[in-house]
Amino acid sequence: MSFWNLEETSTGEFEVGGGEIAPIPADTQCLASIDEAKWDNDRDGNSYVSLRWNVLQPAEYKNRKVFQKLWVRDDDPRAKDAGKKRDKAIRMLGAIDQNAGGKLRAAGVEPTDESLGLALVNKPMLIKVMVWKITDEVTGENKSGNWIGAVSPRSKTAAPAAKAAPVKTEDAPF
């Protein structure tokens, strides 16, 4: 059997299909766990903690990914008040760490890629998902996505937003 044992197309064209996925509605509580935690850099070399959350519940959002940047070291160049944003990011990372067992704070040093992964990955907790919306300055296209507005212990129950809140244009505070 050949690797290319498929029907041939004479035109050389193929479309995968699919399309855009609408963001999870604002104020939705989800049970989620981090499946990737690492330091990353923006184009100018400013570093931040990059987290990728995997939604576990509710079922209608299962396996969706929500990305989070925590500007805990360098200033976010887009922030109106970078110091305030950094303080909020450190508090958010502290809350995530506490819900995951508190190993990062207990170490008392700046986390490494390895310690972020060991301490935070696969530790379910509740997240409150919010929606951001921007207009691309180059194309004029409206874009939207999700950001993490809050974290809390797993002991609560994940649930979709009671009523879809209107999408507001705002900067994610982390």
N, C-alpha and C positions, 0 to 999 in steps of 0.2 A: 504494500500500500504506500502510495506517495504522500508526502507532506502536503502537496498542493492538490489533493484529491477533492476538489470542489468544482462547482460549475464555473466555467470561465465566462467572463463578460467581455464582449467584443469592444465595448466603448472605453474600458479602463476607468470607469467611474464607480464609486461606491459611497454611500452615505450611511453612517452608523445610526442616525436617528437620535431620539432623546430630545433634550431641550433644557431650558432653564428650570431650576427648582425654586419655587417661591420660598422665601425665608420662613422659619418657624415663627408663628405670631408672637408679638411682644407680650411680655408678662407670663409666658408659658413656663411652668415649673417642669423640669426634666430630671430624671435620674440619669446621671452620666458618669463616665470615668475618663480620665486622661489616658490616651493611648500613645502620646508622644510628648516629651518635655525636654527642651534643650535651649541653650543660648543661641541667639541668631543675631544678625546685623542687618541694618537697613543699607541703602545704597551709599550712604556717607560714612559707614563704619560704626554708627551708633548701635550699641547692643541692648538687647531686651530678652526677656524669657519668653519663649514661644511655646504655647500649649495647644494641643489638638485634642478636643473633647469628642468622645463617641457617645451619642445618645442611646441609652438603654431602654428608657420608658418616657413617655407613653408610646404605645405600639405604633401609632401613626407616624412617629418621627424616628423610630428605631434605626440605628446605624447611620443616622445623619451626623455630619461633622460640624463642629463649631470651633473656630480658631480664635485664640486669645493671645494678645501681645501685652506683656507686663513690663513696663518701662521702669525697672527697679534699679538700674545702674546709670545709664546715660539718659539725658533729657530727650523726650519725644520732640523732634523739631517742629511738629505741627501743633503742639499744645499751646494754649493761651497762657497757662501758668504751669510750667514744666515741673517746678518743685512740688506743687500741690498734687499734680498727676502722679509723680513718683511716690509721694507719701501714700496715696490711695492704692497704687500698685503694690507697694510693700505690704500694706494691710491686707490686700486681696490675696497675695501669695501666702501670707501668714495664716489666713483663714483656710485656704486650700490645704496648706501643710497640716494644720490642726485637724481638719477633717480626714486627712490621710494618715494620721498617726503622730504627727509632730516631730519627725526625725530631722527635718532641715533646721528648724529653730533650735532644737536640742544640740545640734552640732556646733552652733555658735559662729559659723564662718559662712562666707558667701558660697552658695551652692555651685557645684560643677555640673556639667552635662550628666555625668554618671550619677551624682547624688540626686539630681532632679528626677531622673528616670527611676532610680530605686525607691525614692520616697513617694513619688506622686502617681506613677503609672498603675493602672488597674485598681484604683481605690474609689469605688462608687460613692457619690455624694449628689446632693441636689444642686442644680444650677437654675438660675432665673435667666431666661433667654430674652434679650431685647432685640430691637431692629434698628439698624442704621440705614440712612438713605443719603446719597450724595449725587451731585451732577458732575460727571466727568468734565474737567476743564478743557480737555483737548477735543473730545468728540461731542460733548453736550448731552451724552446719553445718561439717563437716570439709572443709578445702580443702587441695590440694597442688599443687605445681608444681616447676619446675626452677630451679636456680641454678648458677653456674659455680664449681667448686671449685678448678680449676687450669687454666693455659694452658701450652702448650709449643710448640716449633717444629714446623713441618709435616713434618719428616723422619721422624717416627714414623708408624705406621699406625693409622687409626681403626678401632675395633671395638666391638661391643656389650659390655656387661658380661658377664663369664663366667657369673655366676649372679646373679639378681636379689637385691639386698641388701634387708633389711627397711627400711621407711621409718621414719626416726627423726624425732621432733619436735625441731627445733633451729633456731636463728637462723642465717641465712646470714651468714658472717663479713664480708661486704663490704657 
